[in-house]
Amino acid sequence: MRRRAMALLVTTTLLGAAPPSAVLAQSSDSSEAARHEARERFDRGLELFNDGDNPGALAEFKRAFELIPNSVVLYNIGLVYAAMGRPVEAVEALDKVLATPGALAGERLARAKQTRDVQAQRVAKLSVVTNVPAAISIDDVEVGRTPLSAPISVAGGVHVVGVVASGYTAVRKEVTIAGGATAEVKMDLVETQGRVAHVTVKTHLPGAEVLVDDQPVGKTPLPESLSVAPGPHTIALRRVGYTSARQDVVLGDGASAEATLEPEEDPSLLLTRGGTLVVESSESDPVVTVDGKARGVYPSGGLKLAEGPHQVLFERGGFLPLVREVTLDAGQSTHLRVVFDPTPETRAAYASKTSSQRTWGLVAGIGGLVVAGGSLGFLVWNGQQRKTAHDDFDVAENDVNHPVPDSICDTHSQNGNAAACNAPVLDAQSRINDANTRDVFGWVGVGVGAGATVLGALLLLTNGGSQLYDRDRTGSGARGFVLPVGWGSAGGGGVALVGAF
């Protein structure tokens, strides 16, 4: 199942019902180190799964199972195989789960049986018969030797079957077999006069059909070299959306050669046989390389590529490069999430920056509050001083305007003294003026303190935090994971979520 389809199933299930969860039982004889590594493998597997790297995720989950064998882990592995379109491995894993369910019970056990039955319908049986004992390969992966004791289980579809024996010319044949069917392939090997030669096909383009002398022998990337008879041969690659590439080789007895072929994209077919890769990147302006060819900075409108599988390299200064495998459908958009991990230097520089910004934010914020608070206190005190001065001014002014007979302010009497009478008025006015002047400094202090407080708050709010690149791989913050896995039947399909650790 392609990533796009899996994402749709996850959305449908999450909206339709609350996802179930299960807790992995831990083996009593498992060391703490093994449990710790298993948890780390699960976390890494979930991260890769969410990033669209199903093969990488599967490898991590399988390693976790090696460390702590458990029926729930194996259940997850079986469902991931099913999601990847590998029914043979899915049936094998789920058969083991059903034979020893352990902690798996109820709805989960029923789901395991249902998924196993659905996947079994996609498995075909293939018998290979040869005139001499020979090694059998299917899609360039060796699977056994003739004579076979039992048919080989394969996924329904198109396969390239090859047989090879020492002293004989290797034979390959393309076979199409439907799921649930059984087929027999008879292949006769012809004895050679010399030793078998080998051709290694090198290319950056995945999913291209490899032809030797116009006969299909497999698809790229080939896991090993091709065995051919000594003599001249034409090696070719072809794939929809690309111009064919060919190379002639001449091999002697037991010789080896390399055929390096890089088919060119056919622009005329992109409109009708192309898809669009839409990337959601954790960092801006990543540089993209597709199937070994640089495409520059990722364009905002997406990348137009030929339908089929592609290997995409993403690079960004200060971050570790990462590779993703995607499969595009003609006329469709395929969405890919890319999360970069920083280099140690970038992580250290970012941690230093955030620590410094946090320190300055706290200093500015706390200092601003202290200054603003002190200034407000000063304004309150100064207001009291001004009020007292105003009260004294009113009393002194009243004495001047309404002097008591024979008082110092009664200038018509012998005791009157104008200078002495006006002195309290002038003193009170001076204190009022001083208080007004101090108000200016108090309000400036309030403004400076408030500005520093706002600056400190902005520094703290805009600070990314030292844990920015320590992504929570569990999706919940708790130790463990939740794995979305798909299932299907004749009546529909869905996804189960299984937790671990």
BELCOR-V911612 format. One record per backbone hydrogen bond with DSSP energy under -0.5 kcal/mol. CO is the residue of the C=O (numbers start at 1). NH is the residue of the N-H. Records with the same first field share a line. If there is no record, write none. Layout:
CO=NH + NH
This chain:
2=6
3=7
4=8
5=9
6=10
7=11
8=12
9=13
10=14
11=15
12=16
13=17
22=24
27=30
31=35
32=36
33=37
34=38
35=39
36=40
37=41
38=42
39=43
40=44
41=45
42=46
43=47
44=48
45=49
46=50
47=51
48=53
49=52
52=54
53=57
54=58
55=59
56=60
57=61
58=62
59=63
60=64
61=65
62=66
63=67
64=68
70=74
71=75
72=76
73=77
74=78
75=79
76=80
77=81
78=82
79=83
80=84
81=86
82=85
86=90
87=91
88=92
89=93
90=94
91=95
92=96
93=97
94=98
95=99
96=100
101=104
105=108
106=110
107=111
108=112
109=113
110=114
111=115
112=116
113=117
114=118
115=119
116=120
117=121
119=122
120=123
122=156
123=180
124=154
125=183
126=152
127=185
129=187
134=146
135=164
136=143 + 144
137=162
138=141
141=138
144=136
152=126
154=124
157=177
159=161 + 175
160=139 + 140
161=173
162=137
163=171
164=135
165=168
167=192
171=163
173=161
175=159
177=157
178=181
181=125
183=127
185=129 + 187
187=131 + 189
190=169
195=254
197=228
198=257
199=201 + 226
200=202 + 259
202=261
204=206
205=208
208=220
209=238
210=217 + 218
211=213 + 236
212=215
214=216
215=212
218=210
220=207
226=199 + 228
228=197
231=251
233=235 + 249
234=213
235=247
236=211
237=245
238=209
239=242
241=266
245=237
247=235
249=233
251=231
252=255
255=198
257=200
258=260
259=202 + 261
264=243
265=267
266=269 + 270
267=270 + 271
269=273
270=274
273=307
274=331
275=305
276=278 + 334
277=279 + 303
278=336
279=281
280=338
286=298
287=315
288=295 + 296
289=291 + 313
290=293
292=294
293=290
296=288
299=302
303=277 + 305
305=275
308=328
310=312 + 326
311=291
312=324
313=289
314=322
315=287
316=319
318=343
322=314
324=312 + 326
326=310
328=308
329=332
332=276
333=335
334=278
336=280 + 338
338=282 + 340
341=320
343=347
344=348
345=349
346=350
347=351
348=352
349=353
350=354
351=355
352=356
353=357
354=358
355=359
356=360
357=361
358=362
359=363
360=364
361=365
362=366
363=367
364=368
365=369
366=370
367=371
368=372
369=373
370=374
371=375
372=376
373=377
374=378
375=379
376=380
377=381
378=382
379=383
380=384
381=385
382=386
383=387
384=388
385=389
386=390
387=391
388=392
389=393
390=394
391=395
392=396
393=397
394=398
395=399
396=400
397=401
398=402
404=407
407=410
408=417
409=411
410=413 + 416
413=416
417=421
418=422
419=423
420=424
422=426
423=427
424=428
425=429
426=430
427=431
428=432
429=433
430=434
431=435
432=436
433=437
434=438
435=439
436=440
437=440 + 441
438=442
439=443
440=444
441=445
442=446
443=447
444=448
445=449
446=450
447=451
448=452
449=453
450=454
451=455
452=456
453=457
454=458
455=459
456=460
457=461
458=462
465=468
467=470
469=471
471=473
472=475
481=500
482=484
483=485 + 498
485=496
487=494
489=492
492=489
494=487
496=485
498=483
500=481
